Amino acid sequence: MVGFKNRYMIMEVFLDPNRDLGVHDPIIITQFNVAKAIKDSILVNFGECGLASSIGSFQVKYVNPITKLCIIRASREDHQKVWSAITMVRSIGNCPVLFSLLDLSGSIRACRNAALKCDEAKFEQYKLVVGDRLTDDINNQMQNCLEKIKILEY
């Protein structure tokens, strides 16, 4: 018996590319609002049948509101449809966004390793931009996010 095959996409979310980097984010990225934006895009671009076929294994597994990294699971058969719908997402709420694919994996283990590397690199970059305004609260939040990646399973 063959197990159900999934694809895991590590996506980076760029919030409002026209804003200044030092300014606070206009929206907090959550699993719920990322999933809703992607599902709405699938519905608009592929219709109800496309949404119904891809919704079975679609899941936003992880979102880091600090580094704007997210992991999205889709079935092997529908991952290209989900990926193309993600690239057509132009806003979350009223905030303009762009998605960029950083990695595509066939297993959660490979995805987890790639996400850890990306998240750590993005946080180092974030620390350079923020400078001395980095608080212990943000550091703790980032450590919690890294722990969430480490315990990610199916």
C-alpha positions, 0 to 999 in steps of 0.5 A: 500500500502506498502512502498519500503523497504530499508536497511541501512549499516554503514560501516567503511573504513580502508585505507591501513592497512599497513601504519602508523597512523600519516601519511596523507591519500593516498586518500580522501574518497568521495561518488563518489569513494566509490559508484564506487568501490562498483558498480565495485565489484558488476559487477565483482562478480555478473555480469551485471544482478546482478548490474542491480537488485541492482542498483535501490535503491543503494546509498551512503548516507553519507561519512565522510572523517575524520572518514572514516564512510559511510552510504549505502542504498540498497533494502531489497531484494538485501542488502546481495548481496551489502554487500557481494560485499562491503566485496570484495572491495580491493581498491579505486583508487590505495589505498588498503582498507577494509570495516567493517560493524558496523550496519545494520538498516531497517530505516533511523532514526535508522541508523542516531542514530547509525551513530551519536554515531559511528562518535562521538566516532571515532572522539574522537579516531581521536583527541587522535591520532592527538593530538595537530595537530588538526586544527580548519578547521578539527573541522569545517569539522567534525561539518559539517559532523555531521550536514549532518547526523542529516538532513539525510532523505530518 
